[in-house]
Amino acid sequence: MSKFDEYRGNFIKRKTIEDISEDHIVFFVLFFVETYCMDFCKRKVIHKVSRPPLPLKNMLGLILLSEVLKESSARKIADFTKTDSVYKLVMEGIPVSKESVTRYKNYFIPYFEGILGKTVQMAKDFELTKFLDVSVDGTKLKAYNSPFKVIRKHDLKILIRILKGELAKDEIKKLKLNAQKFYYDGRKTHTEKLELLERMYNELKISGQKSVPINDIDARWMYNKKNKAELSYNLQTCVDCATHLILATYISQNPTDDYDLPIVTDLAMKNVGFKFENLLADAGYSNELVIDYLQKSQIEGFIPNATQSREYKDALKINPVSKDNVYIDYLNKFIVCFAGYSHPLKYQYEEEHIKKTSIGVIRYPNKIKNMYSNSEACKNCFYKDQCLTEKMTNRSYTVYGSEAMIDMLLKMETPEAKEKYKLRPVVESPYGTMKQFYELNQLPYRGKYKIQGIVNLKSIAYNINRIVNLVLCDLLFENETYQNFVHKIIDKYIVKI
């Protein structure tokens, strides 16, 4: 008899399960693991030290249950496996250490994306939704790195040259304090420091930013909703509009949302197994890259431009010269300004879109610019003193977009599109829940790989809770398969005298 069998025998004898009610969510978690996740529990875990590996099925159930119950502390989870009946049931009486909890959570990180897809498959099996309408949005996740723990690009270059022997060591005194601390850090070897600095420099070349964080190299400077620059990640999420279930997540290093909709949408369609009918997104995704992707994927998109978005929010600009207060005829290609003059289309061209900010250069997808102007009308206009500055001879209006984007703008003016677009805010619901209850605001992890895995884990827990709330109303306790599973567990661990 193995040590684990001894633990299980003692667990059965103590009848610990008797104080757990049949409607406890632990049974649903165990049902999900045994029905959908056994493929992730057949792999062998090989440790460097000689100790028997813990059962993968039990450890996966423990990790998922702790997140569902909103408990992330490895120490508390380990203690609960020795004291709490619910956790004992998942582990079948096997106690674990906090190191084991952390080690197995790291082991399952590459598999959490697939397990998230299994929660979507379970929603399909319960016929909760047909996945007709989905919504995509992004939010910033603050990185686990102080904004003061960074090295500037200039200091980075000098540090590399000093470590390579190209500059004298006295040059280190001219650098900022963080660069000096990095140089004198005795925990890393000379080779490790040089490799890390070269990786930092490559990250700066990719991002175009002015400084790189020391502790979390993958993080980027991004502006939050308060327009404050923070070291962050950009979390992209695809959500089903009917059930608010998370279909896919993607951690991006881009400061803006422009490039990431195709990636997260492909991940969501992979989990669902087919293409969506309608996709909704806000004005941050209104660009040529996204419109072209939707056309090639044959997905009906509903994406307004900035003016339409402000109109939906009843927040149009007051300035009469603004494009918010002019009439644009996209078909006949002219603009009527607030003074009543017509401005025809003069020319069209493609422009590289690069924006220099305090955090560095931000690159956007290329834009197609349409220039509208009427110099003769501006010369004779009664309002030209209020409309034009001293250096301006006439007012010109710039409208961005190819024919495909203009078709999208015209579609978004229709009552049907406006009604459909009202479904888009459902994507905010998971963000609010996960930030408030799942501690998504600042995760104590570093690196894009780990952050992506932990976000997927918390999305799994959110989906499980969401499915239980949706199904409990009518289906779950009428489902014969689920009921048989629950009674099988109860009969297994309650000793009948």
ZAMARGU-4260 file (C-alpha; in steps of 0.2 Angstrom, whole numbers, plus 5000, padded with zeros to 4 digits):
<rodrens>
0) 5000/5000/5000 | 5007/5017/4995 | 5007/5032/5006 | 4993/5040/4996 | 4982/5025/4998
5) 4985/5026/5017 | 4979/5044/5017 | 4964/5039/5006 | 4959/5025/5018 | 4960/5037/5033
10) 4950/5050/5024 | 4936/5037/5021 | 4936/5031/5039 | 4934/5048/5046 | 4918/5052/5036
15) 4924/5069/5032 | 4913/5072/5018 | 4897/5071/5028 | 4897/5089/5032 | 4897/5095/5014
20) 4880/5098/5006 | 4876/5091/4989 | 4874/5108/4981 | 4892/5113/4985 | 4902/5119/4970
25) 4916/5107/4974 | 4906/5093/4966 | 4905/5104/4950 | 4923/5107/4950 | 4927/5088/4952
30) 4914/5085/4938 | 4923/5097/4927 | 4940/5090/4930 | 4935/5071/4927 | 4924/5075/4912
35) 4934/5088/4902 | 4952/5089/4909 | 4958/5071/4910 | 4969/5073/4895 | 4979/5086/4905
40) 4981/5074/4920 | 4989/5059/4910 | 5007/5067/4909 | 5021/5061/4920 | 5029/5074/4932
45) 5047/5071/4935 | 5056/5079/4949 | 5074/5082/4952 | 5073/5075/4970 | 5067/5058/4974
50) 5049/5059/4979 | 5033/5052/4973 | 5023/5065/4962 | 5006/5070/4968 | 4991/5064/4958
55) 4989/5077/4944 | 4970/5075/4944 | 4969/5080/4962 | 4981/5094/4961 | 4972/5101/4946
60) 4956/5100/4955 | 4964/5109/4971 | 4971/5123/4960 | 4954/5126/4951 | 4944/5125/4967
65) 4955/5137/4976 | 4953/5150/4962 | 4934/5147/4961 | 4933/5150/4980 | 4944/5165/4977
70) 4959/5159/4987 | 4976/5162/4980 | 4988/5160/4994 | 4998/5144/4993 | 5001/5144/5012
75) 4982/5145/5015 | 4978/5132/5002 | 4991/5120/5009 | 4984/5122/5027 | 4966/5119/5020
80) 4971/5102/5013 | 4974/5097/5032 | 4959/5106/5040 | 4945/5109/5028 | 4933/5096/5023
85) 4931/5103/5005 | 4949/5103/5001 | 4952/5086/5009 | 4938/5079/4997 | 4947/5086/4982
90) 4964/5079/4988 | 4956/5063/4995 | 4964/5066/5011 | 4982/5069/5004 | 4990/5084/5013
95) 5001/5095/5002 | 5014/5109/5006 | 5014/5127/5000 | 5029/5123/4989 | 5019/5109/4981
100) 5004/5121/4977 | 5016/5133/4969 | 5026/5120/4959 | 5010/5112/4952 | 5002/5129/4948
105) 5018/5133/4938 | 5017/5115/4930 | 4999/5118/4924 | 5002/5136/4917 | 5005/5130/4899
110) 4989/5120/4900 | 4977/5133/4907 | 4973/5140/4889 | 4967/5123/4884 | 4957/5121/4900
115) 4949/5138/4897 | 4943/5131/4881 | 4936/5116/4890 | 4925/5128/4900 | 4918/5134/4884
120) 4915/5117/4878 | 4905/5113/4894 | 4894/5128/4891 | 4891/5121/4873 | 4886/5104/4881
125) 4874/5112/4893 | 4867/5122/4878 | 4869/5139/4887 | 4872/5149/4871 | 4875/5148/4853
130) 4890/5160/4852 | 4881/5171/4839 | 4887/5188/4846 | 4904/5191/4854 | 4912/5207/4861
135) 4931/5211/4862 | 4939/5224/4873 | 4955/5227/4882 | 4961/5233/4899 | 4977/5237/4907
140) 4985/5226/4920 | 4998/5234/4931 | 5015/5225/4931 | 5023/5219/4947 | 5037/5231/4945
145) 5040/5248/4953 | 5039/5263/4941 | 5056/5269/4948 | 5065/5252/4945 | 5070/5255/4927
150) 5085/5258/4917 | 5086/5271/4904 | 5091/5267/4886 | 5107/5278/4887 | 5113/5270/4903
155) 5109/5253/4896 | 5121/5256/4881 | 5135/5262/4893 | 5132/5247/4904 | 5134/5235/4890
160) 5150/5243/4884 | 5157/5243/4902 | 5154/5224/4904 | 5161/5220/4887 | 5177/5230/4892
165) 5175/5244/4879 | 5174/5257/4892 | 5183/5260/4909 | 5174/5255/4925 | 5175/5273/4931
170) 5161/5277/4918 | 5149/5268/4930 | 5149/5283/4942 | 5141/5294/4928 | 5125/5283/4927
175) 5109/5284/4937 | 5107/5275/4953 | 5097/5260/4946 | 5111/5256/4933 | 5124/5257/4946
180) 5115/5245/4958 | 5113/5233/4943 | 5131/5234/4940 | 5136/5230/4958 | 5123/5217/4961
185) 5133/5202/4967 | 5118/5189/4964 | 5122/5188/4946 | 5138/5183/4936 | 5146/5194/4923
190) 5139/5183/4909 | 5121/5184/4917 | 5122/5203/4918 | 5127/5205/4900 | 5114/5193/4893
195) 5100/5201/4903 | 5106/5219/4897 | 5106/5213/4879 | 5089/5206/4881 | 5083/5223/4889
200) 5091/5232/4874 | 5082/5221/4862 | 5065/5224/4871 | 5068/5243/4870 | 5072/5242/4851
205) 5055/5232/4848 | 5045/5244/4859 | 5053/5260/4855 | 5052/5266/4873 | 5064/5276/4883
210) 5067/5265/4898 | 5065/5246/4902 | 5059/5239/4919 | 5073/5229/4929 | 5062/5216/4937
215) 5049/5213/4923 | 5057/5215/4907 | 5042/5210/4897 | 5031/5225/4904 | 5028/5241/4894
220) 5024/5259/4898 | 5006/5262/4895 | 4993/5275/4898 | 4979/5270/4910 | 4961/5277/4910
225) 4967/5292/4921 | 4980/5296/4907 | 4994/5291/4919 | 5009/5281/4912 | 5012/5265/4921
230) 5022/5249/4918 | 5008/5237/4912 | 5002/5223/4901 | 4987/5225/4889 | 4974/5211/4893
235) 4963/5207/4878 | 4947/5197/4881 | 4934/5190/4870 | 4917/5188/4879 | 4900/5180/4873
240) 4887/5193/4874 | 4873/5181/4879 | 4881/5173/4894 | 4896/5184/4898 | 4907/5169/4897
245) 4926/5173/4893 | 4930/5164/4877 | 4948/5168/4876 | 4961/5180/4883 | 4978/5187/4876
250) 4991/5197/4885 | 4998/5210/4874 | 5013/5221/4875 | 5006/5234/4864 | 5001/5250/4873
255) 4985/5252/4861 | 4972/5240/4856 | 4974/5242/4837 | 4984/5226/4833 | 4977/5213/4845
260) 4959/5210/4840 | 4963/5197/4826 | 4974/5187/4839 | 4961/5186/4853 | 4947/5182/4840
265) 4956/5168/4832 | 4959/5160/4850 | 4941/5162/4854 | 4935/5154/4838 | 4948/5139/4841
270) 4940/5137/4858 | 4922/5138/4851 | 4925/5127/4836 | 4917/5138/4823 | 4916/5156/4817
275) 4906/5170/4825 | 4891/5178/4816 | 4894/5196/4824 | 4909/5204/4833 | 4907/5220/4842
280) 4921/5232/4848 | 4924/5250/4853 | 4932/5264/4843 | 4949/5259/4848 | 4949/5245/4836
285) 4943/5255/4821 | 4957/5254/4809 | 4962/5246/4792 | 4970/5231/4800 | 4954/5225/4809
290) 4942/5229/4795 | 4953/5219/4783 | 4954/5204/4795 | 4935/5204/4798 | 4932/5204/4779
295) 4944/5190/4776 | 4936/5180/4791 | 4919/5183/4784 | 4913/5190/4801 | 4900/5204/4803
300) 4909/5218/4812 | 4901/5232/4822 | 4914/5245/4826 | 4911/5264/4826 | 4923/5277/4824
305) 4928/5290/4837 | 4914/5302/4833 | 4901/5289/4832 | 4907/5282/4849 | 4905/5300/4857
310) 4888/5301/4849 | 4882/5285/4858 | 4889/5292/4874 | 4881/5309/4872 | 4898/5317/4873
315) 4901/5326/4857 | 4913/5340/4856 | 4906/5358/4858 | 4918/5366/4846 | 4908/5370/4831
320) 4924/5367/4820 | 4926/5349/4826 | 4921/5335/4814 | 4908/5330/4828 | 4898/5345/4822
325) 4899/5344/4803 | 4889/5333/4790 | 4899/5320/4781 | 4892/5313/4765 | 4903/5297/4762
330) 4895/5292/4746 | 4896/5308/4737 | 4912/5313/4745 | 4909/5330/4752 | 4908/5338/4770
335) 4896/5352/4775 | 4904/5363/4788 | 4895/5372/4802 | 4893/5388/4791 | 4884/5378/4778
340) 4898/5378/4765 | 4902/5362/4755 | 4920/5355/4756 | 4923/5342/4742 | 4936/5328/4743
345) 4953/5335/4736 | 4965/5320/4737 | 4968/5303/4746 | 4984/5295/4752 | 4991/5282/4764
350) 5001/5288/4779 | 5012/5279/4792 | 5005/5282/4809 | 5018/5285/4822 | 5015/5295/4838
355) 5029/5301/4850 | 5024/5302/4868 | 5032/5304/4885 | 5035/5285/4886 | 5042/5283/4869
360) 5036/5280/4851 | 5019/5272/4849 | 5016/5264/4832 | 4998/5262/4825 | 4992/5253/4809
365) 4995/5264/4793 | 4980/5276/4789 | 4972/5281/4773 | 4969/5299/4774 | 4955/5308/4764
370) 4957/5327/4763 | 4942/5339/4761 | 4943/5358/4758 | 4936/5373/4749 | 4948/5388/4749
375) 4936/5399/4740 | 4922/5396/4752 | 4934/5400/4767 | 4939/5416/4759 | 4921/5423/4759
380) 4915/5415/4775 | 4908/5426/4788 | 4915/5415/4802 | 4933/5414/4795 | 4940/5425/4809
385) 4933/5413/4822 | 4937/5397/4812 | 4955/5401/4805 | 4971/5405/4814 | 4983/5419/4807
390) 4993/5406/4798 | 4978/5397/4790 | 4971/5402/4773 | 4957/5389/4773 | 4949/5375/4784
395) 4953/5357/4779 | 4945/5341/4786 | 4954/5325/4787 | 4943/5309/4786 | 4953/5292/4789
400) 4948/5276/4781 | 4947/5266/4765 | 4931/5261/4756 | 4929/5246/4767 | 4931/5257/4783
405) 4919/5269/4776 | 4906/5255/4773 | 4908/5251/4791 | 4905/5269/4796 | 4889/5269/4785
410) 4883/5253/4793 | 4885/5260/4810 | 4873/5274/4806 | 4859/5262/4804 | 4846/5259/4818
415) 4849/5240/4817 | 4868/5242/4820 | 4865/5255/4834 | 4854/5242/4842 | 4866/5228/4840
420) 4880/5239/4847 | 4871/5240/4863 | 4877/5223/4867 | 4895/5228/4867 | 4897/5234/4886
425) 4894/5216/4892 | 4913/5214/4890 | 4916/5226/4904 | 4906/5214/4916 | 4920/5201/4918
430) 4933/5214/4920 | 4924/5222/4935 | 4921/5205/4943 | 4939/5198/4941 | 4947/5214/4947
435) 4936/5215/4962 | 4935/5197/4967 | 4949/5188/4958 | 4963/5201/4962 | 4967/5205/4944
440) 4972/5223/4947 | 4990/5218/4951 | 4996/5200/4950 | 5011/5195/4960 | 5019/5187/4945
445) 5032/5193/4932 | 5034/5190/4914 | 5022/5188/4900 | 5021/5169/4900 | 5016/5168/4919
450) 5004/5183/4918 | 4995/5174/4903 | 4994/5158/4912 | 4987/5165/4928 | 4975/5176/4919
455) 4969/5160/4910 | 4967/5152/4927 | 4957/5166/4934 | 4946/5166/4918 | 4943/5147/4921
460) 4937/5150/4939 | 4926/5165/4933 | 4918/5154/4919 | 4915/5139/4931 | 4906/5151/4943
465) 4897/5159/4929 | 4891/5142/4922 | 4885/5136/4939 | 4875/5152/4941 | 4867/5150/4924
470) 4864/5132/4926 | 4858/5131/4944 | 4842/5140/4939 | 4835/5126/4929 | 4847/5113/4922
475) 4861/5107/4934 | 4851/5097/4947 | 4840/5090/4934 | 4855/5084/4924 | 4856/5065/4926
480) 4875/5063/4922 | 4879/5076/4935 | 4868/5069/4948 | 4875/5052/4946 | 4893/5059/4947
485) 4889/5068/4964 | 4881/5052/4971 | 4895/5042/4966 | 4907/5053/4975 | 4896/5053/4991
490) 4894/5034/4991 | 4913/5032/4988 | 4918/5042/5004 | 4904/5039/5016 | 4906/5023/5025
495) 4889/5015/5028 | 4887/5006/5045
</rodrens>
